[in-house]
Amino acid sequence: MDPKERASKVRRETMEQAQGARSEAEERAVEPPADVPEQVVGPLAEVLGRAEKAYAAYLGAQREVANAYKENEQQLEESYKKAEQQAKDACDGGIRQALRARDESIEQAWKVRNELLEQAWKVYARDTK
């Protein structure tokens, strides 16, 4: 055999051995060893299950918080509108009361003016006779 053929043969054998070792390692990695008890796989599944439940609870809590924020915002808006309406009503009531007081004052002032004018005319009429 010439050296090229010999090198080629050695290379093929080495590649076949490497592939055999690789597939054997893959089989070992995929399948759990026979001496490992199933209890090791059980706790892992249990932990994963608890993690999934915790994540679902987290998402639920997140939704509840978002709903609580929305509800709180609506309550604040309603409270603000109610306070604003109360302030408007109080202002309107104050204006009505002030207008009534003004009208009564004007009416009282006209009565006093008319009485004084009448008295003045009486005095004038008496003094001019």
Order of alpha helices (4+ residues) and beta strands (2+ residues): alpha-alpha
